[in-house]
Every structure is written in C-alpha cells, then in structure tokens.
Amino acid sequence: MTYGGSVAAGGLLAGCTGSSESDATTTGATATETAATESTATESTAESTAEADSYTVSMAPMGEVTFESVPESIFTRLTHHAGMAFALGHGDAVNSMHAPDYYDALWNQFTPRLPDVELDWTGLYSSWEPSKERLYELDSDVHLADPASVSALGSWSQDDLDEIEENVSPWFGNSFSARHQAPPTEWTDAYEYYGLWEIFAKVAQVLQEEAKYEALTTVREELLAGIAADLPAEEDRPTAVLLGPSDLESIYAYNLSTPGFLTAHTRPLRPVSAFGDDVESGSTVDFETLLEADPDVILTLGGMHPNTSMPDIRTGFQDDPVGAEISAVKNDRIYAQGGRYQGPILNLFQLEMTAKQLYPDQFGAWPQYSEGPYPEIPEEEQLFDRQRVADIVNGNL
C-alpha cells in the first residue's frame, strides 16, 4: 500500500511535472512570440507616430527638408533668421549668431516699445564663420542658415555641409535674397530669391508657428495699407540715400528700391533714389559723389546702435566743406536707421520710422534722434499697434 501509494504518488507527481514542463514550454514560446509581436507592433506604432508627427518644409536652396519635431535649439548666422525666431516667440532658442553682443544691443533698442517682450542674445557663439567642431558641440535642432552662404565662406566644402546635416541637423535658410546677390556657382541652379516675409513664412512652418506668422502678417498688411493710402505724389517726395558709414571715409551706399529684403522697409514707401542708376548698391562713395547726387534725406544704417553716435555723424558731414553742401546736411535731415538684416519685428518699426523720416507731413514727424531706444511715439501717431505685436510674440493670439 505504502509502496503502491508511493509509486502512485510518484507517478502522479511525474505526470504533473511532465504536463507542467510541456505546458511551460508551450506557454513560454507563446509568450516569447507574443512579446516579439507586441515589440514589433510597438516599434511599428512608434514609427507610424513619428512619421505622423514629422513634417516637411520646402525652400531654396535646400529643397524639401523633413523635421521629426519642432526645433528647440536654433543655430543662426545672420540676424534676419534670428529675428524671425524672435518674432515667433523662440528668441531664447537661438544659440548662435554673427556678432551676438552687437545685435543684442541693436535689437534691444526696439524691444522696450513692446510691453513684456524681452530678448537676451549676449554671450552666444559668434557664428559668422562657424567651425564643424563647434556645430557638433552646439548640437542644434536646426541650422537656420543658408548653406550656400556658408559655402561662399570658402572654408566649408559640400561634404562638410552634408556631414553636419546628417550627423547634427538640417540647414534651412536663405541669405542671398538680401540684395539678390549671386550664390556660389554650384548653388546657382538650386537658388531662388524670396521677400523677407516669404522667408518668414517658411521659418514659421519649421517652428510650427503659422498662427503667429498670420497674425503678424495682418499687422504688416494693415501698416502697408495705411502707408500706401497716404503716400505723397512722386513729384512731392524727397530724394534719399541709404548709407552705412563705418567711418566717413568709407561710406557704403545702398539704393532704396533695389530688389531684396535689405530694402523691405524702404521699397514700399516708393522713395526717389538720389543715386538713380549711377551708383551700384553696396558700393562705397565719398562726399563728392554724395554732393553730386545731393539727396534731400540721408538714412544711416546702424544709426540706432548704442555704440553709434548720430551727433558725431552729423557733425562729420557739417564740418566737411563738401559734405556741408549736401541738401540733407543743410536741412538737418540725417536720420538713424536700424539693421540691414532685419527680421519681421524690426521691419515693422523701420517701416514706421522711415515713413516719418521721408514724409513727416503725411505720417507725423520723426523725433530728432540722438541716442537711446526707439523714441516713444504718441499713440495717435503710431502706425502699428505695439501691444498687439507684443501679444503675438508672447503667444496671446
């Protein structure tokens, strides 16, 4: 009985054990297969989600560029791109730019007129001619810079550009549209020229801020409509020049109506160029050339920068026997301007200030600016709503 019981018991245990091992093997295989299936399904779902979240933006000279997510860190070179990020509420995401301290100071001549809008670009990497090593270190989510412009530096090859795009993040920018300059030969076929706000629309797509772009575009369209409605007849407009005097012996001159976003704030005002076609935009001139053109108004690029002395520039013209004879000098119509590579916010301010500088009878007189931030304009004489622009930048649509 005992033995039989033991054998029976043993057989029962053996039977249970055998059954358990078989079931366990089957169950384990099923579990493994299930886990593998679930893992594959999860990966597939993740890939599908990533594909669903990704988006493509197209602009010359890059063509179509795909983004997996909204960039959170932004490399820039020229300030029209940095200014676009700022206008869309992403100014703090910018990690580099050309001459960051200079342009931080210049941009912050305008921000005081935008309630609760702040900007700090001081101490960023100065990226006029960036190194590959530093771009790896910055590990930006997008290089908001024109690869053709970087190529033109001469220190970057196409392989270098491709390497950064593959290992760090895409290039996305357009800079030769400033004055419709010719890009390097190898980029000619891929290049197109855009207006400032056309590039801005593309950058808004990259940062997924189309609503802010549309809202700022409405502000700009209303501003342009108001200007167009009150422009004086052509025969009543003063002749004008746009100068960039690094010093009064080397004065860069720019025509006010040439294509490109350099003149995005002057061209809509339909100015009469004092130079006509006699001076190529971007060339240097002397006092004799200026006197020959004899402009009624001189607009001074960078004149609002804290390190630029408008009183000294005016005195320099007045103290020169040739310069003193220029009509703009005799009539005290030498005015400060902002930056060449303006972004959308500076464009709004510069449209307003230039309208007042050229046509004070129609748009209200521009204060005799010597230093400090953008002058406080009486609300009834403002050509656009500061609070509305500030709200858009801050996301209060």
LUMMAR-564083 format. One line per 10 residues: number of its first residue (from 1); their letters; for each residue z, y, x of C-alpha. Coordinates in steps of 0.1 Angstrom, whole numbers, plus 5000, padded with zeros to 4 digits. Layout:
! residues N
NUM	A	Z,Y,X | ...
! end
This chain:
! residues 397
1	MTYGGSVAAG	5000,5000,5000 | 5010,5023,5027 | 4980,5014,5048 | 4957,5014,5019 | 4972,5046,5008 | 4968,5060,5043 | 4932,5048,5045 | 4925,5062,5011 | 4941,5094,5020 | 4923,5094,5053
11	GLLAGCTGSS	4890,5087,5036 | 4898,5114,5011 | 4905,5138,5039 | 4874,5127,5058 | 4854,5132,5027 | 4868,5166,5021 | 4863,5176,5057 | 4827,5163,5057 | 4820,5181,5025 | 4836,5213,5038
21	ESDATTTGAT	4816,5212,5070 | 4783,5207,5052 | 4791,5235,5027 | 4803,5257,5055 | 4771,5252,5074 | 4750,5259,5043 | 4772,5289,5034 | 4771,5302,5070 | 4734,5300,5071 | 4731,5317,5038
31	ATETAATEST	4755,5344,5048 | 4735,5350,5081 | 4703,5352,5062 | 4718,5375,5036 | 4733,5397,5063 | 4699,5398,5081 | 4682,5406,5048 | 4708,5433,5040 | 4705,5447,5075 | 4667,5448,5072
41	ATESTAESTA	4670,5464,5038 | 4695,5489,5051 | 4672,5498,5080 | 4642,5500,5057 | 4662,5522,5033 | 4673,5544,5063 | 4637,5546,5075 | 4625,5554,5040 | 4652,5581,5036 | 4643,5596,5070
51	EADSYTVSMA	4607,5596,5060 | 4615,5612,5027 | 4637,5638,5044 | 4611,5646,5071 | 4586,5674,5066 | 4556,5688,5083 | 4546,5724,5091 | 4513,5734,5105 | 4505,5764,5127 | 4481,5771,5155
61	PMGEVTFESV	4481,5763,5183 | 4503,5733,5177 | 4487,5720,5146 | 4509,5698,5124 | 4545,5694,5136 | 4569,5670,5119 | 4606,5677,5116 | 4632,5650,5108 | 4658,5675,5097 | 4664,5713,5097
71	PESIFTRLTH	4669,5725,5133 | 4704,5736,5141 | 4698,5748,5177 | 4668,5770,5185 | 4652,5779,5218 | 4631,5811,5218 | 4613,5832,5244 | 4601,5863,5226 | 4621,5883,5201 | 4597,5881,5171
81	HAGMAFALGH	4607,5844,5168 | 4644,5851,5174 | 4642,5879,5148 | 4627,5855,5123 | 4656,5831,5128 | 4680,5860,5124 | 4663,5872,5092 | 4667,5837,5077 | 4704,5836,5085 | 4700,5814,5116
91	GDAVNSMHAP	4706,5841,5142 | 4736,5822,5156 | 4715,5791,5161 | 4694,5809,5188 | 4705,5796,5223 | 4680,5815,5245 | 4656,5844,5246 | 4639,5868,5270 | 4664,5894,5282 | 4691,5885,5257
101	DYYDALWNQF	4715,5913,5265 | 4688,5939,5263 | 4676,5927,5229 | 4710,5921,5216 | 4718,5958,5222 | 4685,5969,5206 | 4688,5947,5175 | 4724,5959,5171 | 4711,5994,5167 | 4698,5983,5133
111	TPRLPDVELD	4724,5958,5121 | 4751,5985,5114 | 4730,5996,5084 | 4731,5961,5069 | 4765,5955,5053 | 4783,5924,5066 | 4755,5913,5088 | 4764,5906,5124 | 4745,5894,5155 | 4755,5883,5190
121	WTGLYSSWEP	4729,5872,5215 | 4748,5883,5246 | 4750,5858,5274 | 4723,5835,5262 | 4699,5818,5286 | 4672,5843,5296 | 4641,5823,5290 | 4611,5843,5300 | 4600,5816,5324 | 4622,5786,5315
131	SKERLYELDS	4628,5755,5336 | 4624,5720,5323 | 4658,5711,5336 | 4674,5739,5315 | 4655,5728,5284 | 4669,5694,5288 | 4704,5709,5291 | 4700,5731,5260 | 4687,5701,5240 | 4674,5723,5213
141	DVHLADPASV	4662,5710,5179 | 4631,5732,5181 | 4614,5753,5208 | 4605,5783,5187 | 4580,5794,5213 | 4542,5794,5218 | 4532,5766,5241 | 4500,5784,5250 | 4521,5814,5261 | 4544,5791,5282
151	SALGSWSQDD	4512,5775,5297 | 4500,5810,5307 | 4530,5815,5329 | 4513,5792,5355 | 4544,5771,5363 | 4540,5748,5333 | 4514,5720,5330 | 4503,5703,5298 | 4522,5672,5310 | 4553,5694,5313
161	LDEIEENVSP	4549,5707,5277 | 4542,5672,5264 | 4573,5658,5282 | 4596,5684,5266 | 4581,5678,5232 | 4585,5641,5235 | 4620,5640,5250 | 4637,5670,5235 | 4620,5686,5205 | 4587,5702,5194
171	WFGNSFSARH	4571,5735,5203 | 4565,5758,5174 | 4554,5794,5179 | 4526,5819,5182 | 4527,5849,5205 | 4492,5860,5214 | 4489,5873,5178 | 4508,5904,5191 | 4476,5921,5203 | 4451,5893,5197
181	QAPPTEWTDA	4451,5885,5234 | 4430,5856,5247 | 4451,5825,5253 | 4445,5803,5284 | 4411,5787,5283 | 4424,5752,5275 | 4440,5766,5243 | 4411,5786,5230 | 4397,5761,5205 | 4432,5755,5190
191	YEYYGLWEIF	4442,5791,5187 | 4443,5813,5156 | 4458,5848,5150 | 4484,5855,5123 | 4501,5885,5110 | 4539,5889,5116 | 4548,5878,5081 | 4524,5849,5082 | 4542,5835,5112 | 4575,5843,5095
201	AKVAQVLQEE	4563,5821,5065 | 4558,5792,5089 | 4591,5796,5106 | 4608,5798,5071 | 4592,5764,5064 | 4606,5750,5097 | 4641,5762,5088 | 4637,5753,5051 | 4645,5788,5041 | 4615,5795,5019
211	AKYEALTTVR	4636,5813,4992 | 4649,5838,5018 | 4614,5844,5030 | 4601,5850,4995 | 4629,5874,4988 | 4623,5894,5020 | 4586,5894,5013 | 4593,5910,4979 | 4613,5938,4996 | 4584,5943,5021
221	EELLAGIAAD	4558,5944,4993 | 4577,5970,4974 | 4582,5991,5006 | 4544,5989,5014 | 4535,5998,4978 | 4557,6028,4979 | 4542,6039,5012 | 4506,6034,5000 | 4512,6054,4969 | 4523,6085,4988
231	LPAEEDRPTA	4501,6085,5019 | 4485,6118,5025 | 4448,6122,5027 | 4433,6112,5061 | 4425,6148,5069 | 4461,6157,5064 | 4475,6130,5087 | 4486,6139,5123 | 4471,6122,5153 | 4495,6099,5170
241	VLLGPSDLES	4500,6076,5200 | 4525,6048,5207 | 4538,6048,5242 | 4561,6026,5263 | 4573,6047,5291 | 4590,6025,5317 | 4590,6058,5335 | 4569,6090,5331 | 4546,6080,5360 | 4537,6046,5344
251	IYAYNLSTPG	4532,6051,5307 | 4519,6022,5287 | 4498,6033,5257 | 4490,6013,5225 | 4466,6022,5197 | 4483,6023,5164 | 4457,6005,5143 | 4446,5976,5165 | 4450,5941,5151 | 4482,5922,5158
261	FLTAHTRPLR	4518,5923,5149 | 4526,5948,5176 | 4513,5974,5151 | 4527,5957,5120 | 4548,5988,5113 | 4521,6014,5121 | 4489,5999,5108 | 4500,6000,5071 | 4506,6038,5075 | 4469,6043,5084
271	PVSAFGDDVE	4476,6067,5112 | 4449,6086,5130 | 4449,6075,5166 | 4447,6103,5192 | 4430,6080,5217 | 4403,6067,5194 | 4384,6040,5213 | 4387,6058,5247 | 4419,6040,5258 | 4424,6003,5257
281	SGSTVDFETL	4456,5993,5240 | 4482,5982,5266 | 4467,6002,5295 | 4486,6028,5315 | 4479,6066,5311 | 4491,6097,5328 | 4499,6132,5314 | 4463,6144,5320 | 4450,6116,5297 | 4476,6123,5271
291	LEADPDVILT	4468,6160,5271 | 4431,6152,5267 | 4440,6131,5237 | 4465,6158,5226 | 4485,6138,5200 | 4504,6156,5173 | 4531,6128,5174 | 4543,6106,5202 | 4561,6074,5192 | 4583,6059,5220
301	LGGMHPNTSM	4587,6021,5221 | 4622,6011,5230 | 4635,6046,5225 | 4664,6034,5203 | 4678,6011,5230 | 4712,6023,5242 | 4700,6024,5278 | 4670,6047,5270 | 4677,6084,5269 | 4654,6101,5245
311	PDIRTGFQDD	4667,6136,5256 | 4656,6127,5292 | 4621,6115,5280 | 4616,6147,5260 | 4628,6168,5290 | 4604,6149,5313 | 4575,6159,5292 | 4587,6195,5288 | 4593,6200,5325 | 4558,6188,5335
321	PVGAEISAVK	4532,6216,5335 | 4506,6193,5320 | 4529,6173,5297 | 4544,6205,5283 | 4510,6215,5268 | 4507,6184,5246 | 4510,6193,5209 | 4536,6167,5202 | 4558,6181,5230 | 4553,6217,5220
331	NDRIYAQGGR	4562,6209,5183 | 4591,6187,5193 | 4576,6155,5177 | 4585,6129,5202 | 4602,6101,5183 | 4622,6069,5192 | 4609,6035,5181 | 4624,6000,5182 | 4610,5969,5198 | 4575,5956,5205
341	YQGPILNLFQ	4581,5920,5194 | 4597,5930,5162 | 4610,5904,5137 | 4609,5909,5099 | 4641,5930,5097 | 4631,5954,5124 | 4597,5956,5107 | 4613,5969,5075 | 4633,5995,5094 | 4603,6005,5116
351	LEMTAKQLYP	4580,6009,5086 | 4606,6033,5071 | 4613,6053,5103 | 4576,6056,5112 | 4566,6067,5077 | 4592,6095,5081 | 4582,6104,5116 | 4545,6107,5107 | 4547,6120,5072 | 4580,6138,5066
361	DQFGAWPQYS	4567,6158,5036 | 4560,6126,5018 | 4589,6103,5028 | 4616,6127,5040 | 4623,6140,5075 | 4634,6117,5103 | 4666,6129,5119 | 4662,6142,5154 | 4675,6110,5170 | 4691,6112,5205
371	EGPYPEIPEE	4714,6081,5207 | 4734,6057,5187 | 4724,6033,5159 | 4697,6037,5133 | 4706,6070,5116 | 4722,6070,5082 | 4696,6080,5057 | 4707,6094,5024 | 4704,6066,4998 | 4679,6086,4977
381	EQLFDRQRVA	4656,6089,5008 | 4658,6053,5018 | 4625,6034,5015 | 4642,6000,5010 | 4675,5986,4998 | 4698,5978,5027 | 4723,5959,5006 | 4695,5937,4992 | 4683,5928,5027 | 4718,5920,5038
391	DIVNGNL	4724,5898,5008 | 4693,5878,5016 | 4702,5873,5052 | 4736,5861,5042 | 4722,5838,5016 | 4732,5857,4985 | 4700,5855,4966
! end
